[in-house]
Amino acid sequence: MKILKIVLKDAITDEIIMKNPAEGIKALKEVNAKAAETYHRALTEQEQRDFMQEMADEYYYELVAFLLCTGMRFGEVAALTWSDIDYKQNVIHITKTVTFNEDNTKTTGTPKSESGKRDIPLNDMIKGVLARQRKKQSIVIPIDKAENRVFVSVYGKIVDNGAVNRAISATLSRLEEQGKPIGHFTAHALRDTFATRYIEQGGSPRTLKTILGHSSLMMTMDLCSHVLPNTKQKEMDSLKIVL
């Protein structure tokens, strides 16, 4: 509404209209829905299994697997370089993300908040994905030596979110043809799926907060609200109190 009022005010200045029809309209009260009720979507374990098996031959398979195994934001993965993979300390250093210039070209910038700068521990799954990506780069991927990015587009440039989402959609279409339909989702759902699996398997929300790079625990709890009831039941069932 603020933007609309500004546009219409300029239209009056330019003598396109005589009166701003939005001037008397009060701003709507903002009601923020829970993250889990908006664009967030976590795959079930069966959906995850079916999808990853069908995705295996796609160019962006390793990137999708990496998103799923780390919970990183897409821009952080797109900006990741091999020097950020620290095998000595056994962590991934996240210090940058892909942003857009005023002319809509991509560049590498800093995370949007201090909490975005973080280290994510490596595990065997992540190391396996990185090893496959290294091998793929040595065979089929055109590498920009100056950038030394872990993941690049088919042209060796900064990988585009839209291209990965198209690969995801193509995989979902093939699954539907096979009688294994999965509801539509985008690359962002892989971050949500990571968070869901983390909590389901007994991970601490406070630790998950630091892995995801959230600025507050509330953001993490909001994201995982749909899975916590099941986790609470499991933990209550395993609780032993001597009476």
N, C-alpha and C positions, 0 to 999 in steps of 0.2 A: 504494500500500500504506500509506503514511503517513496519507493521508486516511481510508482505510478503518479503520485502527486507532483513529484519533481518534473517528470516528463510532460505532464499536462500544463504545469506552470510555464515551462519553456515554450509550449505550444501557444500560450497566450502572448508571451513576449514576442514570438515570431508571427503574431497575428493570424494564426491558423484557426484558433477558436477564440470566443469572447469570454468564456467562463470556465473555470476548473470544476468539472462535475464531481471530482473526488474530494474537494475541499471540505465538505461538511460530513464526510463519512468518518466515523470513529474507528480507531484501530481495533482489530479483533483481539480478544484475549488469547494469549498463547497458551495452549495446553500441550505440553510435551509428552508424547506417548513413550512408553518404555521402549528401549532399543530393541528388545526381543520381539516387539509387536510391530515394528516398522519394516525397514528394508533388511533387517538381519534375518538370516536363514541358515540353520545348521543342518547338515545332512545326517540322516540316521546311519548307523554302522553298515546296514545292508546297502543303502544308497551309495555310501562312500565306496564300498567294495566294488559294486557293479560299475560305478562311474570310472574309478581308477583303472579297472581292468580294460574297459572299453577305450579309455584315453591313451593307453600305452603306446600306440603308434603315432600319436600326434607330435608335432614338432615341439610344442610347449609342454609336453608331459612332465619333464623334470622341473620346470618352473612351477607348475601346478602342484606337484608333489612337495616342492620346497615350501610353498605357501601353506600347504596343509600340515607340514611337519614342524613349522616354526611359528605360525600365527603372525608373521610379519605383515605389515601393510604393503600393498602392491607397489607404491612409490618407493618404499625402502628396498624392496627386492630389485626393482628396476635400476636403482642407483648403486647396488652392491658391487664391489670389486673384489678380486681375488685377494687383495691385500687386507681386506676386512675379515677374511677367514683366518683366525689365529689358532693353528693346531697346537702351538706350544701351551697356550693358556686354555685351550679347548673351548673357545667361545667365538661367536660372531659379533664383531664390533659394529654397531649401528650408529653412524654419525651423520648420515645424509639421506636425502630423499629426492625424488624427481619432482620438480616444480615447473611452472609455466612462466615464460616471459610475457611481456605485454603484447608481443606479436603472435602469441599462442605457440611459440616454439618451446621445446622441452630443454630443460637445463637441470643441473644438479645443485640442490641447495641444502640447507640445514633442516632438521625436523621442526615441526611446528611448535613443539614445546620441549623444555629441558628433559622431561620424563621420556621423550622420544629417543634421546641419546642413551643407549643402554647396551649391555652385553647379553646375548642369549647363549646359554650353554649348548655345545654340540653333543649329539648322541649318535649312536650307530646308524639310525635311520637317516639322519641328516647327512652324515658323512657318506653314506651310500649314494644318496641323491647327488651330492657334489662330485663324487667320483664318476658317476655316469655322465654328468654334465661336462666334466673335464674331457672325458673320452669323446663325447659328441663334438665338443669344440675342436678337438684335434682332427676330426674327420670331415664334418659337414658344415660347421658354422663359420661364416666370415667374421674374423675378430678384428676389432679396431684396437690395435696395439697400444695406442695412446690412452685409451679408456680402460682397457683390461677388465671389462665388466663380466660378471659371472653369467648373467643372462642377457641376451640381445635378441633383436628381431631377426627375421630371415634375411634381412639386408645388412646385419651387423650393426644396427643403430640401437638407440634406446628403445627398449621394448614398450609396446603400446597396450594399454589396458583393453582397448576395443578389440585388438587382434586376438588376445587371449580369450576374451569373452565370446568371440565368434567360434573359436576352437571348442570352447565349452558347449556352446549351442549346437554345434555340429555333432558332438559326442552325444548330447541328449537326444538329438533327432534319431541317431542310429539306435540308441537304446529303446526309444519309443517304437521303432520299426520291429524290434526284436521282442516286443511285448513286455519290456521292462521300463515303463515310463517313470521319470523322475521330474518333479516339479521344477520349473525354471529357476535358475540361480546364476549369479555372476561370480567373478573371482573373489569378491569380498566375502562370500559365504564360506570360503576356505578358512579364513581367519576365525569366523564364528564357529566353524566345525572343530578347529583346533582347540578353541576355548572350551567347547562342550566336552570333547573327549578328555581334556585335561581334568576338568572337574569330575566327570563320570568315573575316572580312574583314580580318584582320591587326591588330586592335586589341591594345594592350598590356594584359595582366592587371592590372598595377599601376595603370594609368589607369582601367580598368574598375572596380577596387575603389573608387576615389574617386567615380565616377559612381553606382555602386550604393549607396554609403554604408555599405559593410561596415567593420567594425571591425578586421578582419585580412585579410591576403592569402590566408590559408588558406581562409577562407570562400569567397572568389571562386574559387580553384583547385578547391575541392571541388565547387562548383556547375558549373563548366565542364569537369569531368573527362571527360565523355562526348564532348566535341568536340575536346579538345586533341590526341589521337592523330592525327586527320586533319590538324590544323593543323601538327603537328610534321613530318609527312611532306611537306607542301607546302613548308615552310620549308627542310627538308633538301634537297629537290629543287632549290630555287633557290639553295642555298649554293654559292659558288665559292671554292675554295681552290687557290692556286697551289702546285704540287709541283715 
